[in-house]
Amino acid sequence: LRPLDTLSRSALGEYSVNTYVGCTHRCKYCYASFMKRFTGHTEPWGTFLDVKNWPEIKDPKKYAGKELFIGSVTDPISRKIYERTRALLIQLKGSGAKISIATKSDLILRDLDLIKTFPDARVSWSIHTLDENFQHDMDNAVSIERRLAAMEAFYRAGIRTTCFISPIFPGITDVKAIIQRA
């Protein structure tokens, strides 16, 4: 377990939070692979996941009204067994923090009840194609259909959802079709 860095100030929101270092999706197009140089790992990016551990947040109310972007350089819902993002959400519950979560996982469904307790919560799923074979070749994340089903469940629960169309592969990514499907 690695100690959690303090919630970092960020241009993506007021704070950026990553509950893991690394990711196991193995995206061939990953923009965050540069982070490997800060880890000490010799294995390829996409093949390791360091689990962050942190002391209890003593004053979660200090984040009231603040925007926390969870998952800027690693998927915060990477593994069911660790549940570090859920632990963070439990510590922040009732704080009044505004959370945005970026993921490619449908495991976030387990946290739907908890996420609903945050004001103006938003969850986004990254989708770059509707072609499951191409998706499987590009990354090791859950299928596009599972992502879309999770997005729909959150939408129906009244949580703001975003379909993040990224990356765009010219001639392959059909933005219009993705928007229509989402």
VOZALO-378621 format. One record per residue: x, y, z of N, C-alpha, C in turn. Coordinates in steps of 0.2 Angstrom, whole numbers, plus 5000, padded with zeros to 4 digits. Example, Ala and Ser with C-alpha at 12.3 -4.5 7.8 and 13.67 -1.06 7.14 Angstrom:
5066|4972|5039|5062|4978|5039|5066|4984|5039
5064|4989|5035|5068|4995|5036|5064|5000|5039
***
This chain:
5004|4994|5000|5000|5000|5000|5004|5006|5000
5002|5011|4996|5006|5017|4996|5002|5023|5000
5006|5027|5003|5002|5033|5006|4999|5037|5001
4993|5040|5003|4989|5044|4998|4992|5051|4999
4994|5054|4993|4996|5061|4993|4990|5065|4995
4991|5071|4997|4985|5075|4999|4981|5076|4993
4975|5077|4993|4971|5079|4988|4974|5085|4984
4976|5083|4978|4980|5088|4974|4975|5094|4970
4978|5100|4971|4974|5105|4967|4975|5104|4960
4970|5105|4956|4969|5103|4949|4965|5108|4945
4967|5108|4938|4963|5112|4934|4957|5108|4931
4957|5102|4933|4951|5097|4931|4945|5098|4935
4946|5101|4941|4942|5102|4946|4946|5106|4951
4943|5107|4957|4947|5110|4962|4952|5105|4965
4950|5099|4965|4955|5094|4968|4955|5088|4963
4961|5085|4962|4961|5078|4958|4963|5073|4963
4960|5067|4963|4961|5062|4967|4962|5055|4963
4967|5052|4965|4968|5045|4962|4970|5040|4967
4965|5035|4968|4965|5031|4973|4970|5025|4972
4973|5025|4966|4978|5020|4964|4983|5023|4960
4989|5020|4959|4994|5022|4955|4995|5016|4950
4994|5017|4943|4994|5012|4938|4987|5010|4936
4987|5006|4932|4980|5003|4930|4981|4997|4926
4976|4993|4926|4977|4986|4923|4972|4986|4917
4970|4991|4914|4966|4991|4908|4970|4990|4902
4977|4991|4902|4982|4990|4897|4979|4994|4890
4977|5000|4891|4975|5004|4885|4981|5005|4880
4981|5003|4874|4986|5005|4870|4987|5012|4868
4982|5016|4870|4982|5023|4868|4983|5027|4875
4984|5024|4880|4984|5028|4887|4988|5034|4887
4985|5040|4889|4989|5046|4890|4992|5046|4896
4991|5042|4901|4994|5043|4908|5000|5038|4908
5002|5035|4903|5008|5030|4904|5014|5034|4906
5015|5041|4905|5020|5044|4907|5021|5044|4915
5016|5042|4918|5016|5042|4926|5021|5036|4928
5022|5032|4924|5026|5026|4926|5033|5029|4928
5036|5034|4926|5042|5036|4928|5042|5038|4935
5037|5039|4938|5036|5042|4945|5035|5036|4950
5035|5030|4947|5033|5024|4951|5038|5019|4953
5044|5019|4950|5049|5014|4951|5048|5007|4948
5042|5007|4945|5041|5000|4941|5045|4999|4935
5047|4993|4934|5050|4992|4927|5046|4988|4922
5040|4985|4925|5036|4982|4920|5032|4987|4916
5029|4985|4911|5025|4990|4907|5019|4993|4910
5018|4999|4908|5012|5003|4911|5006|4998|4908
5001|4998|4913|4995|4994|4911|4995|4987|4914
5001|4985|4917|5002|4978|4920|5003|4979|4928
5003|4985|4931|5003|4985|4938|4998|4990|4941
4997|4989|4947|4992|4993|4951|4994|4994|4958
4996|5000|4960|4998|5001|4967|4992|5004|4971
4990|5001|4976|4984|5003|4980|4986|5008|4985
4983|5014|4985|4985|5019|4990|4981|5018|4996
4984|5019|5002|4981|5019|5008|4982|5026|5011
4978|5028|5015|4978|5035|5018|4975|5035|5025
4977|5039|5029|4974|5040|5036|4967|5043|5035
4962|5042|5040|4956|5044|5040|4956|5052|5039
4951|5054|5034|4951|5061|5033|4948|5064|5039
4951|5068|5043|4949|5071|5049|4943|5076|5049
4943|5080|5044|4938|5086|5043|4936|5085|5036
4931|5080|5034|4929|5080|5027|4925|5086|5025
4922|5090|5030|4918|5096|5028|4922|5101|5025
4928|5101|5026|4932|5106|5023|4932|5106|5015
4929|5100|5012|4928|5099|5005|4921|5101|5003
4917|5104|5008|4910|5106|5006|4910|5111|5000
4906|5109|4995|4906|5114|4989|4912|5113|4984
4917|5110|4986|4923|5109|4982|4922|5103|4977
4925|5104|4971|4924|5099|4966|4930|5094|4966
4929|5088|4967|4934|5083|4967|4933|5078|4961
4939|5078|4957|4939|5074|4951|4942|5068|4952
4939|5062|4952|4942|5056|4954|4943|5052|4948
4950|5050|4947|4951|5046|4942|4955|5050|4936
4959|5055|4937|4962|5058|4932|4967|5055|4928
4971|5050|4932|4976|5047|4928|4976|5039|4930
4971|5037|4933|4970|5030|4934|4963|5028|4935
4961|5023|4932|4954|5021|4933|4952|5020|4941
4948|5024|4944|4947|5023|4951|4943|5017|4953
4940|5013|4948|4936|5007|4950|4940|5001|4947
4947|5001|4948|4951|4996|4944|4949|4989|4946
4948|4988|4953|4948|4981|4955|4942|4981|4961
4938|4976|4960|4933|4975|4965|4936|4973|4972
4941|4970|4973|4944|4968|4979|4947|4973|4983
4949|4979|4980|4952|4984|4985|4947|4989|4987
4943|4991|4983|4937|4996|4985|4940|5002|4988
4946|5005|4985|4949|5011|4988|4944|5017|4987
4941|5017|4981|4937|5023|4979|4931|5023|4984
4928|5017|4985|4922|5017|4989|4924|5019|4996
4930|5017|4999|4933|5019|5005|4933|5027|5006
4936|5030|5000|4936|5037|5000|4929|5040|5000
4924|5038|4996|4918|5040|4996|4914|5040|5003
4915|5034|5007|4913|5033|5013|4915|5039|5018
4922|5040|5017|4925|5045|5022|4922|5052|5020
4920|5053|5014|4918|5060|5012|4910|5061|5012
4907|5055|5013|4900|5055|5014|4897|5061|5019
4892|5065|5016|4890|5070|5021|4894|5076|5021
4900|5076|5017|4904|5082|5017|4902|5088|5013
4897|5086|5008|4895|5091|5004|4900|5092|4998
4905|5088|4997|4910|5088|4992|4906|5087|4985
4908|5090|4980|4905|5088|4973|4910|5084|4970
4908|5078|4968|4912|5073|4965|4911|5072|4957
4916|5071|4954|4916|5068|4947|4920|5062|4946
4918|5057|4943|4922|5051|4943|4922|5049|4936
4928|5047|4933|4929|5045|4927|4931|5038|4927
4928|5033|4923|4930|5026|4923|4928|5023|4917
4930|5017|4916|4928|5012|4911|4925|5006|4913
4924|5006|4920|4921|5000|4923|4914|5001|4925
4911|4995|4925|4904|4994|4927|4904|4992|4935
4910|4991|4938|4910|4989|4945|4907|4995|4949
4907|5001|4946|4905|5007|4950|4898|5006|4952
4894|5002|4949|4887|5001|4950|4886|4999|4958
4891|4996|4961|4891|4994|4968|4891|5000|4972
4893|5006|4970|4894|5012|4973|4888|5017|4972
4883|5015|4968|4878|5020|4965|4874|5023|4971
4872|5019|4976|4869|5021|4982|4873|5026|4986
4879|5025|4986|4884|5030|4990|4885|5037|4986
4886|5036|4979|4887|5042|4975|4880|5046|4975
4875|5043|4975|4868|5047|4975|4868|5052|4981
4872|5051|4986|4872|5055|4992|4876|5062|4991
4880|5062|4986|4884|5068|4985|4880|5073|4980
4880|5079|4982|4877|5084|4978|4880|5085|4971
4876|5085|4966|4878|5086|4959|4884|5081|4957
4883|5075|4959|4888|5070|4957|4888|5069|4950
4893|5067|4947|4894|5066|4940|4898|5060|4939
4896|5055|4934|4901|5049|4932|4901|5049|4925
4907|5048|4922|4908|5048|4915|4912|5041|4913
4910|5039|4908|4913|5033|4905|4916|5034|4898
4922|5032|4898|4926|5033|4891|4924|5027|4886
4922|5030|4880|4920|5025|4875|4923|5028|4869
4926|5024|4865|4930|5026|4859|4927|5022|4853
4923|5017|4854|4920|5014|4848|4914|5010|4850
4910|5008|4846|4904|5003|4847|4906|4996|4845
4912|4995|4842|4914|4989|4839|4918|4985|4845
4914|4980|4848|4917|4976|4854|4924|4973|4852
4925|4971|4846|4931|4967|4844|4937|4973|4844
4936|4978|4841|4941|4984|4841|4942|4986|4848
4937|4987|4852|4938|4989|4859|4942|4984|4863
4941|4977|4862|4945|4972|4865|4952|4972|4863
4953|4974|4857|4960|4974|4854|4964|4981|4857
4960|4986|4859|4963|4992|4861|4964|4992|4869
4960|4989|4873|4960|4989|4880|4958|4983|4883
4959|4982|4889|4957|4977|4893|4951|4978|4898
4948|4984|4897|4942|4986|4901|4936|4982|4899
4931|4983|4903|4925|4980|4902|4922|4982|4895
4917|4978|4892|4914|4979|4886|4911|4985|4885
4910|4988|4879|4906|4994|4878|4899|4993|4881
4896|4988|4879|4889|4986|4882|4888|4987|4889
4893|4984|4893|4893|4985|4900|4894|4992|4902
4898|4996|4899|4899|5003|4901|4893|5006|4900
4890|5005|4894|4883|5009|4892|4878|5007|4897
4877|5000|4899|4872|4998|4904|4873|5002|4911
4879|5002|4913|4881|5006|4919|4879|5013|4918
4881|5016|4913|4879|5023|4912|4871|5024|4912
4868|5020|4909|4860|5020|4909|4858|5019|4916
4860|5015|4920|4858|5014|4927|4859|5020|4931
4865|5023|4930|4866|5029|4934|4861|5035|4932
4860|5035|4925|4856|5040|4923|4849|5039|4925
4846|5033|4925|4840|5032|4928|4839|5033|4936
4845|5033|4939|4845|5034|4946|4845|5042|4948
4846|5046|4942|4846|5053|4943|4853|5056|4944
4858|5052|4942|4865|5055|4943|4867|5057|4936
4870|5063|4936|4872|5066|4929|4878|5061|4927
4877|5059|4920|4881|5055|4917|4884|5058|4911
4890|5056|4909|4894|5059|4903|4897|5053|4899
4896|5053|4893|4899|5049|4888|4905|5053|4886
4911|5051|4888|4917|5054|4886|4920|5050|4880
4919|5053|4874|4921|5050|4868|4929|5051|4867
4933|5046|4869|4940|5047|4868|4943|5040|4869
4949|5039|4865|4951|5043|4860|4947|5043|4854
4948|5047|4849|4945|5047|4843|4949|5044|4838
4948|5038|4835|4952|5035|4830|4949|5037|4823
4952|5041|4819|4950|5043|4813|4948|5037|4808
4942|5037|4806|4939|5032|4801|4937|5026|4805
4937|5026|4812|4935|5020|4816|4930|5023|4821
4931|5028|4824|4927|5030|4830|4921|5034|4826
4915|5031|4827|4909|5034|4824|4906|5038|4830
4908|5045|4830|4905|5049|4835|4898|5049|4835
4895|5050|4830|4887|5051|4829|4884|5045|4832
4886|5039|4830|4883|5032|4832|4884|5032|4840
4890|5034|4842|4891|5033|4850|4886|5038|4853
4885|5044|4851|4881|5048|4854|4873|5046|4854
4871|5043|4848|4865|5040|4847|4864|5034|4852
4869|5030|4852|4868|5024|4857|4868|5026|4864
4872|5031|4866|4872|5034|4873|4866|5037|4875
***
